[in-house]
Amino acid sequence: MGRPNPNQPNETQPPVQRPPVQPTGHQNSGTMRKPQNVPPVQPTGYQNSGTMRKPQNVPTGMRRAINNASTGRPDNNQSQNLWSSDLFDCMNDSENAVITCIAPCVTFGQIAEITDEGATPCATGGLLYAVIFVFGFSFVYSCIFREKMRNKYELPDAPAPDWITHLFCEQCALCQEYRELKHRGFDPNIGWNGNVQAQQQEMMAPPTSQRMR
């Protein structure tokens, strides 16, 4: 009896049958099947119904633009912070335009007194402006009061930085600031004290209906 040949198949033991391996994501019929229990991916900013919803954590300026685009109406808070007139609308007040063109120190003195609420009298501000104007550096002094006015009324630094606006368009800038004060209820011609007294008299005056009685 010889040694069994390892290469010869053993007829007494049946061959082991292994089930066929199914590829992942396929059915037994060979067709592709969808993965189970996978939630659909929703894009950011959308609801399940497919309608747009407002994104979260959006900056205020961007949210304001989104609201304006959705409603079709401008934001009133943004329009309140604009200048009442453009830089080159000098002829809206022709009298002031002529005075500013001939004697800009007069207009500047009036602006300085109202802007500083009487701390800088018109005569003092106008005299300092005239002295600096002789040396060609009046814009350095006048742009300071433009900045004060912008900070006081929250106006934009437009159409250019203050010193550039006064350097290249000195008279136009003064006229714009003068018109802005008039738009806000001041009369630069009567000074700060005159405006205060006028407002006090207006507040103390009885209504028109009581006068008629």
Secondary structure, DSSP 8 states (H G I E B T S, - for coil): -----TTS--TTS----------TTB-TTS-B---SS------TTB-TTS-B---SS--HHHHHHHHHHHH----HHHHHTS-SS-TT-GGGGHHHHHHHHH-HHHHHHHHHHHHTTTSS-HHHHHHHHHHHHHTT-HHHHHHHHHHHHHHHHT----SS-HHHHHHH-HHHHHHHHHHHHHHTT--GGGHHHHHHHHHHHHHHS--HHHHH-
